[in-house]
């Protein structure tokens, strides 16, 4: 073998070795990369109660009926309830009918239901409509907890595991998660139909499937959440929505949701007509 052939084989082998080492180094870096730290001495306060649409998505989340102006709390005007626009073309007929009935009752004077005011679990993605109190994260290798300070509502996300074969329906369903770089991806199924989808009291079925992507802004001051919602029994097509939280320097505090919801929703906490003593 010539000196030139030996030299070429040596160089080729060296290049291959460098490429293999670079690949191994890249894999090791990816595997050892730290997940995003959503804790870091802070909590997250909801920036707005309404889910926003995602640019480019033809199907939109329910929004305020333009015929009825919404006035939030903490203004100089009398607050009003949210009235969902039932003309949204993505709603199945039974969903639109249920929402119209509820809207008519609220406009006639009925209290508009919210999970927060009735001390009830909000489900997913309703958990992301809880106002006033912050959420706190607990991040562990096998589990991530989201704790809403008001009434200590807890969501459990089981990390890097598949879904159960037949998860039993529950208020918060079965959530499994993984980190995709700086993003926490959560896949939730097994939700019951006892909650509403959003602040507009949009109902859903137990076939609801939600995928969320939680990601902090580069400056760490905002948490952006994008969700993909699918329910073939309630909506004509899957759709996307977003919401956001702002960072607040808050430690965990006990904030119990008082059992005053008999006044608003008597079917949940029965109230005696006559005092026992």
C-alpha positions in Angstrom: 0.0 0.0 0.0 1.3 3.4 -0.9 2.1 6.1 1.6 -0.6 8.3 0.1 -3.3 5.6 0.4 -2.3 5.0 4.1 -2.4 8.7 4.7 -5.9 9.0 3.1 -7.2 6.1 5.2 -5.8 7.7 8.3 -7.4 11.1 7.5 -10.8 9.5 6.7 -10.7 7.5 10.0 -9.9 10.7 11.9 -12.8 12.6 10.3 -15.2 9.7 11.1 -13.9 9.6 14.7 -14.5 13.4 15.1 -18.0 13.1 13.7 -18.8 10.2 16.0 -17.4 12.1 19.0 -19.5 15.2 18.0 -22.6 13.1 17.7 -22.0 11.4 21.1 -21.3 14.8 22.7 -24.5 16.3 21.2 -26.6 13.3 22.5 -25.0 13.6 25.9 -25.7 17.4 26.0 -29.4 16.8 25.0 -29.8 14.1 27.7 -28.1 16.1 30.4 -29.8 19.4 29.6 -31.6 20.7 32.6 -35.4 21.2 32.4 -36.8 24.7 32.7 -37.2 25.9 36.2 -40.8 27.1 36.7 -40.3 27.4 40.5 -37.3 29.6 41.2 -38.9 31.4 44.1 -41.9 32.7 42.3 -45.5 31.9 41.4 -47.7 32.6 38.4 -50.8 34.8 38.2 -53.3 34.5 35.4 -53.0 37.4 33.0 -56.5 37.1 31.5 -59.5 34.8 31.9 -60.3 34.4 28.2 -58.6 32.0 25.9 -57.1 33.7 22.9 -57.1 32.3 19.3 -53.9 31.2 17.6 -53.0 33.1 14.5 -53.6 31.0 11.4 -56.0 28.6 13.1 -59.3 28.6 11.2 -61.2 27.3 14.3 -61.4 29.7 17.1 -62.2 29.3 20.8 -65.5 30.7 22.1 -65.4 34.5 22.7 -67.8 37.1 24.0 -71.1 37.6 22.2 -70.7 41.0 20.5 -74.3 41.9 21.4 -73.4 41.9 25.1 -70.5 43.9 26.4 -68.4 42.3 29.1 -67.3 44.5 32.0 -64.8 42.9 34.4 -64.3 43.5 38.1 -62.3 46.4 39.5 -63.5 49.1 37.1 -65.7 52.1 37.7 -68.6 50.3 35.9 -71.0 47.6 37.1 -69.4 44.2 36.3 -71.2 41.8 34.0 -71.0 38.1 33.3 -69.4 36.6 30.3 -71.9 35.6 27.6 -70.5 33.2 25.0 -71.0 33.6 21.3 -73.1 30.6 20.3 -72.7 31.4 16.6 -69.2 29.9 16.7 -69.3 27.5 13.8 -67.2 24.9 15.6 -69.8 24.1 18.2 -71.9 20.9 17.9 -75.7 21.7 18.0 -76.1 20.3 21.5 -73.3 22.5 22.8 -74.7 25.7 21.2 -78.2 24.8 22.5 -76.9 24.3 26.1 -74.9 27.5 26.0 -77.9 29.5 24.6 -80.1 28.2 27.4 -77.5 29.1 30.0 -77.0 32.6 28.4 -80.7 33.3 28.4 -80.9 32.4 32.1 -77.9 34.5 33.0 -79.3 37.5 31.1 -82.6 37.0 33.0 -80.8 37.3 36.3 -79.3 33.9 37.1 -75.7 33.8 38.6 -73.3 32.7 36.0 -71.5 29.5 37.1 -67.7 29.5 37.7 -65.8 26.7 39.3 -64.0 29.2 41.5 -67.1 30.8 42.9 -68.6 27.4 43.7 -65.4 25.9 45.2 -65.3 23.1 42.6 -62.6 21.6 40.4 -62.3 23.4 37.1 -61.0 20.5 35.0 -58.6 20.9 32.0 -58.3 23.4 30.4 -60.6 25.1 32.9 -57.9 25.1 35.4 -56.3 27.9 33.4 -59.2 30.2 34.0 -58.8 30.4 37.8 -58.3 34.1 38.7 -57.0 36.2 41.6 -54.8 33.6 43.3 -51.5 32.3 41.7 -50.5 28.8 40.8 -47.3 27.2 42.1 -45.1 24.5 40.5 -43.5 21.6 42.2 -41.1 19.9 39.7 -39.8 16.4 40.5 -38.2 13.9 38.1 -41.3 11.7 38.0 -44.0 14.1 38.6 -44.9 17.8 38.2 -47.5 19.4 40.4 -49.5 22.5 39.6 -51.1 24.0 42.7 -53.7 26.7 42.5 -53.5 28.6 45.7 -57.2 29.2 46.0 -58.7 26.1 47.7 -55.4 24.2 47.0 -56.6 22.7 43.7 -53.9 20.3 42.5 -53.0 18.9 39.0 -50.6 16.0 38.8 -48.5 15.5 35.7 -46.8 12.1 35.5 -43.5 12.5 33.6 -42.2 10.3 30.8 -44.8 7.6 31.0 -47.6 6.5 28.6 -51.2 6.9 29.3 -53.1 4.1 31.1 -55.1 1.8 28.8 -58.5 2.9 30.2 -58.1 5.8 32.6 -61.2 6.3 34.8 -62.8 9.7 34.1 -62.1 12.3 36.7 -62.2 16.1 37.1 -58.5 16.6 36.2 -58.2 13.4 34.1 -54.9 11.7 33.5 -52.0 14.0 32.6 -48.7 12.7 31.3 -45.8 15.0 30.4 -42.4 15.5 29.1 -39.9 18.3 28.5 -39.3 19.4 25.0 -36.3 21.7 25.4 -37.5 24.6 27.5 -41.2 23.6 27.2 -43.3 21.4 29.4 -45.7 19.4 27.2 -48.7 17.9 28.9 -51.2 15.4 27.3 -54.5 15.0 29.2 -57.2 12.4 28.7 -59.7 10.7 31.0 -61.6 13.9 31.8 -65.2 13.6 32.9 -68.0 15.9 31.5 -68.8 17.7 34.8 -66.7 20.8 34.1 -66.7 23.6 31.5 -64.1 24.2 28.9 -63.6 27.9 29.5 -64.9 31.1 31.1 -67.9 31.1 28.8 -69.3 27.9 30.4 -68.8 25.9 27.2 -69.6 22.2 27.9 -67.7 19.2 26.6 -67.9 15.4 26.6 -65.8 12.8 28.3 -63.9 12.4 25.0 -62.1 15.7 25.6 -58.3 15.5 24.8 -56.0 18.4 25.6 -52.4 19.0 24.8 -50.7 21.9 26.5 -47.3 23.5 26.0 -46.0 25.6 28.9 -43.1 27.9 28.2 -41.5 30.9 29.9 -40.6 34.0 28.1 -36.8 34.6 27.7 -36.8 37.2 30.6 -38.6 34.7 32.9 -41.5 37.1 33.6 -44.3 35.6 31.6 -45.5 32.0 31.2 -47.2 31.4 27.8 -49.5 28.4 27.4 -50.6 27.1 24.1 -53.2 24.3 24.1 -54.7 22.0 21.4 -58.2 20.9 22.2 -60.0 18.0 20.6 -63.5 16.6 21.4 -65.3 15.0 18.5 -68.6 14.9 20.4 -68.6 18.6 21.2 -66.6 20.4 18.4 -66.6 19.9 14.7 -62.8 20.3 14.5 -59.8 20.4 16.9 -58.7 23.9 17.7 -55.9 25.8 19.4 -56.0 28.5 22.1 -53.5 30.4 24.2 -53.4 32.0 27.6 -50.6 33.5 29.8 -49.5 34.1 33.3 -47.2 36.7 34.8 -44.6 36.1 37.3 -45.3 37.2 40.9 -43.0 37.1 44.0 -45.4 35.0 46.1 -44.8 32.2 48.6 -47.5 29.6 49.2 -50.3 30.8 51.4 -53.4 29.0 52.6 -56.4 30.3 50.8 -59.5 28.3 51.5 -62.6 28.6 49.3 -65.3 29.2 51.9 -68.4 27.0 51.6 -70.7 29.9 50.7 -71.6 28.3 47.4 -75.0 27.2 48.8 -76.1 30.8 48.0 -75.0 30.6 44.4 -75.5 26.9 43.6 -77.7 25.1 46.1 -77.4 21.8 44.3 -73.8 21.6 45.4 -74.0 22.5 49.1 -77.6 21.9 50.5 -78.8 24.6 52.8 -81.4 24.0 55.5 -84.5 26.2 55.2 -84.8 26.3 59.0 -81.9 26.4 61.5 -81.4 23.3 63.6 -80.9 25.3 66.8 
